[in-house]
Amino acid sequence: MAAAGRLRRRLFLAVPWRGCCSPHRGAAGCPSAGQVRAAFLRFFQERHGHHRLPSAPLRPRGDPRLLFVNAGMNQEEACGMAWELLTEVYEIPRDRLYVTYFGGDPSLGLSADEECRDIWLRLGVPASHVLPFPMKDNFWEMGDTGPCGPCTEIHYDHVGGGRNAAALVNQGSPDVVEIWNLVFMQYSREVEGNLLPLPQHHVDTGMGLERLVTVLQNKRSNYDTDLFTPILDAIHKGYRGPRYQGLVGDADVGHVNMAYRVVADHVRTLCVCITDGIYPGLSGAELVLRRILRRAVRFCAEVFHAPPGFLASLVPTVVEVLGDAYPELTKNADQIMDLINENEAAFLSSLERGRRIIERTVQQMEPSANFPAEVAWSLYGNLGFPLDLIDLMLEEKGISLDSAAFNKLALEDAKRKAGGPQAGRVEDTNTCLDVHSLAQLQSSNMPATDDSPKYAYALGQHGQYEFSPCQATVLMLYRDQSLRKEVGAGQRCGVILDRTNFYAEQGGQASDQGYMIRLGQQDILFPVESVRLCGGYVVHEVTAVETLRAGDQVQLFVDEAQRLACMTNHTATHLLNFALRHVLGDNTEQRGSHVTAERLRFDFDAKGPVTVEQLQQVEQVVQDVIKRNEVVHMAEVPLTLARRVQGLRAVDEGYPDPVRIVSLGVPVESVLTCDSEAAMQTSVELCCGTHLLQTGAMEDLAIISERQLVKGISRVIAVTGGQAKQAREVGQCLAMEVDSVSLRMKQRSTSIPEMQNLSKEVGQLTKVVASTAMPQWQRKELQTILKALQRTANTAIKKLEVQQAEEKAQSVLAKHCNQPVIIDTVPADSLSILMKVVNQLCDKSPGTSVLLLSPQASGEVFCACQVSKNCLPAFSAADWAVAVCAQMEGKAGGSPVVAKGSGNAKGMQGALNTALEFAQSKL
């Protein structure tokens, strides 16, 4: 296995090794971090024949639950390798090293890991330095479920001097720290909490470069090593304040030293992640990186009082420190700096505006009142203002946030994003004009809202979408089914404007979100939560953080990320419609659709379920158009002219006149030409929605669900871009897991527990495949394979159980030949097998009543019995099993002929006596 890409990621790769020294020969002779890294790699390559592979990506492939890679696998003689590297290559004194191992857990039936202990003792570690610890210290689990196992750790004593520091191991002492961790992956934690043995065992090796370098360079902190000191020096050069002193807690006045550590750590993270293709964004790993960047910017601005661009100016130093190990950093340095500067500029603008909003809100609050949740939510959701910063700024002013109300808003937002068109909608009364209010607007000659600015966007110089700003006037407000000229602070209302760039929910596309501000009052944000079109008037659902009046001049800001995602998915819907007709035939008609930022849904006529091959063909048609990066042409034309277009795809609904035509790859004028068949070869639809300008921005499309709603109508759900790529990665990983199970199934194990584990693994994979977002064609393929594997496993288990039961029955029968009652103990892997043994004994010896007990390694005892029909009704199997299991503090049940149960091994001898006495009393 590869030493580089498979060990716990701590940013270590290779640079040339120029020698090695003991960490106790003085600072001048200490190895650099690069030398430590190179020695590590050469050790596994040259001494143990490992292959060196390129660095693995930080983003995990095929596991949407995990945002960043946190561990990897490394087999073989792991304990010996670790000890050899630390003591012989790095020459760390053995008397400073302490080893821990798992001391067992009786409550789970887990014994102490004596095998691990003995390995360390054989390696020459003194017994006083090999220490057992309980589950909380030496049993590693990544989460509530999944692979886990006992672990062994190597700890280093910074003080040394011949002392015994065993009492300080795993006690949180800064003097004795863990530097290596080996996890023996041998169990799987199930949902129910129990542990099952894994079919294959691995060793997960965790060793941090920074900790090791800290030891080898005679330092107490990672930040004092040459992995960080050049970056800290670069910060000081730009800060011109006190140098980094390593202070913490109350001693760190003004949090200056903490700011040094945060900025140094975060700029390293930013550099490596951006190089790896993870950019600051709005969800998943991208959101984590965005928050990391903004936290670093805050410390630069607030503690170091540094000018814009300071954070990016540290990138060359990071490249100097890590460039040899990460050659990609050198190639991408300019791009990293540009991205950091762009994100910093956007955040600093939001930061300043957020400060003003908080100041203004606090000035207008009543004494001892909580800070309004609506304002905090607007800062967080619309400006990306960090929640911890809001709390910090309020704490400085002695004010608390209304957390309950804030959490309620967050929950409503999560529901809105997770569900369909109706999800999360708290009320329609503020956005759906009632007939009387609509008539009142029309009779007063209130002009309809001009929403043409929603189409005002273009591609920028670097291919990014640029949305034009929009200024508008508040014409009327609407609340509680009545039109109003004014709405007070804290109230939710509908806002009718003379013009807007917000897209109102229509044509199956979800509405925009964002915020508006009053001209001249840049520090007051009015969040726009949804938008609807009612009788020509676009109604924006807004929370009024201050009094809002008709006549107010406002500037509108659409949530650009959400809009772009909706545009992508709407264009994808058109393309999917075309692809389905192309593959399934021209009779395939649209029956409905819904587009959100997260996914798209499309309903259509279908004679039956879409086959695997057809799903693959549909995706391929879409991907071909994406690769060609076709131009999306849009134009308004008279409705009568539009309806003449051959092959026009339009659902059965009313359209305005003129109507908007959206054509992929073919100019609208071409499809309108008399007798033109261009529309037959591409997607041409009547649509009022917002769309991409070129198909390439879609990147990918994956159909992740397909099912029949009713007879003749099917529904598909698809995702695009990064979500589609992630769905494909997940599908590939699950396909590999299914292949692995299939291969092991073909080996035809003769062990019932192994086959039962395989059967359970198939069952678990079946559930995962059914519920995970992945290409639907691949899901169907895997489900077919898994169904066959489950049948094979069940048949094999049944066959093995019958075979084992026959063998055990023969043995028992030979021991108790011609006896009217057989009572005995029999080893059996399951209660099912024990029942089969009892059944076969009764078949082979008619007239005999049988009760068997089978003790298990867990301390449980299985009980199974069958009574001869000649002994009924006086002798009942159910009563027999209940009496026996009661002696073992257990339970039982069944019929007069057959029964089963279980109990505790401590009462087994008494149970055998009870079984005989009960039988004798009934015969």
NORGI-V938229 format. One line per field, one symbol per residue. ss: DSSP state (H for helix, E for strand, L for the rest). A space follows every 50 residues. Layout:
BEGIN
ss = ???
END
This chain:
BEGIN
ss = LLHHHHLLLLLLLLLLLLLLLLLLLLHHHLLLHHHHHHHHHHHHHHHLLL LLLLLLLLLLLLLLLLLLLLLLLLLLLHHHHHHHHHHHHLLLLHHHEEEE EELLEHHHLELLLHHHHHHHHHLLLLHHHEEEELHHHHEEELLLLEEEEE EEEEEEELLLLLLLLHHHLLLLLLLEEEEEEEEEEEEEELLLLLEEEEEE EEEEEELLHHHHHHHHLLLLLHHHLLLLHHHHHHHHHHHLLLLLLLLLHH HLHHHHHHHHHHHHHHHHHHHHHHHLLLLLLLLHHHHHHHHHHHHHHHHH HHLLLLLLLLLHHHHHHHHHHHLLLLHHHHHHHHHHHHHHHHHHHHHHHH HHHHHHHHHHHHHHLLLLLLELHHHHHHHHHHLLLLHHHHHHHHHHLLLL ELHHHHHHHHHHHHHHHHLLLLLLLLLLLLLLLLHHHHHHHHHLLLLLLE LHHHHLEEELLLLLEEELLEEEEEEEEEELLEEELEELLLLEEEEEELEL LLLLEELLELLLLEEEEELLEEEEEEEEEEEEEELLEEEEEEELLLLEEL LLEEEEEELHHHHHHHHHHHHHHHHHHHHHHHHHLLLLLEEEEEELLLLE EEEEELLLLLLHHHHHHHHHHHHHHHHHLLEEEEEEELHHHHLLLLLLEL LLLLLLLLEEEEEELLLHHHHHLLLLLHHHLLLEEELLLLLLLEHHHHLL EEEEEEEEEELLEEEEEEEEHHHHHHHHHHHHHHHHHHHHHHHHHHLLLL LHHHHHHHHHHHHHHHHHHHHLLLLHHHHHHHHHHHHHHHHHHHHHHHHH HHHHHHHHHHHHHHHLLLLLEEEEELLLLLHHHHHHHHHHHHHHLLLLEE EEEEELLLLEEEEEEELLHHHLLLLLHHHHHHHHHHHLLLEEEELLLEEE EEEEHHHHHHHHHHHHHHHHHHL
END
